[in-house]
């Protein structure tokens, strides 16, 4: 995209940038997008699996697996490779029990404990039941986010299985946060490099109490907030060594040592930038579909386009490490 980055520099108070060392007269040059050529992600070189990329930015469907059976070391190694290369991988036509989901997740680490919110646990202590009833106003995962970044150690990734789906609608979108970082200007990268952000569950809990989606930015600093954590704005993936943008609309409250009002202009730009359409893929669920995404380098959003319908999903998560 040519021209100025919408919403940056011209829309943000220059005093905010000045305190980070940016000169006002350079804003137009600093905030032009640096377009990075999206390399074709490999789909060859697998012996046990067939891997078919779903979109240019991220996502691939993986064939040749049966979740109901244990997997050998070579198969697991190929799944890990596909996971690192494509950020989110999808499996079709699986007859996987809750125990099967948990066994699969354990190939990648310990199971994460359930986050504290209104959804109910399932048949296993680490299994989350996400049950959107026809009368519910809210859809779980209603805006762009990485899972539970208000925790000190957010999950490595999530394994989500479709149990009951509406006739149409209910797709999930994913966004590549490597690309979100890579396409920032060099000036913006230098600015963000040392910054940390406060993540909290205030917006989530305020939204649940209101039973309606709050306007952007509202709910943070709420008296309901009871969990928060500080993470780098740019994190380094422990397996790939790549840098990824690590802020999101649902959890990121403000920059550390700054107020919400001071933080909002730049955060708003980062939220919009990180979910640009060309950074995303869209997955259409079918009966027997399973998704496994990397919470460290991609965001996701559950579409709210099936009013009056039920959607039942089961999820387990893999325990992660502190972002660095």
Secondary structure as GFF3:
##gff-version 3
##sequence-region A 1 324
A	DSSP	alpha_helix	14	18	.	.	.	ID=ss1
A	DSSP	three_ten_helix	24	26	.	.	.	ID=ss2
A	DSSP	alpha_helix	27	30	.	.	.	ID=ss3
A	DSSP	beta_strand	50	53	.	.	.	ID=ss4
A	DSSP	beta_strand	60	63	.	.	.	ID=ss5
A	DSSP	alpha_helix	73	86	.	.	.	ID=ss6
A	DSSP	beta_strand	88	91	.	.	.	ID=ss7
A	DSSP	alpha_helix	98	106	.	.	.	ID=ss8
A	DSSP	beta_strand	120	121	.	.	.	ID=ss9
A	DSSP	beta_strand	128	132	.	.	.	ID=ss10
A	DSSP	beta_strand	157	164	.	.	.	ID=ss11
A	DSSP	beta_strand	172	176	.	.	.	ID=ss12
A	DSSP	alpha_helix	177	182	.	.	.	ID=ss13
A	DSSP	alpha_helix	186	193	.	.	.	ID=ss14
A	DSSP	beta_strand	196	200	.	.	.	ID=ss15
A	DSSP	alpha_helix	202	210	.	.	.	ID=ss16
A	DSSP	beta_strand	228	232	.	.	.	ID=ss17
A	DSSP	beta_strand	234	236	.	.	.	ID=ss18
A	DSSP	beta_strand	243	245	.	.	.	ID=ss19
A	DSSP	beta_strand	252	255	.	.	.	ID=ss20
A	DSSP	alpha_helix	260	274	.	.	.	ID=ss21
A	DSSP	three_ten_helix	277	279	.	.	.	ID=ss22
A	DSSP	beta_strand	280	283	.	.	.	ID=ss23
A	DSSP	beta_strand	290	294	.	.	.	ID=ss24
A	DSSP	beta_strand	298	302	.	.	.	ID=ss25
A	DSSP	beta_strand	311	318	.	.	.	ID=ss26
###
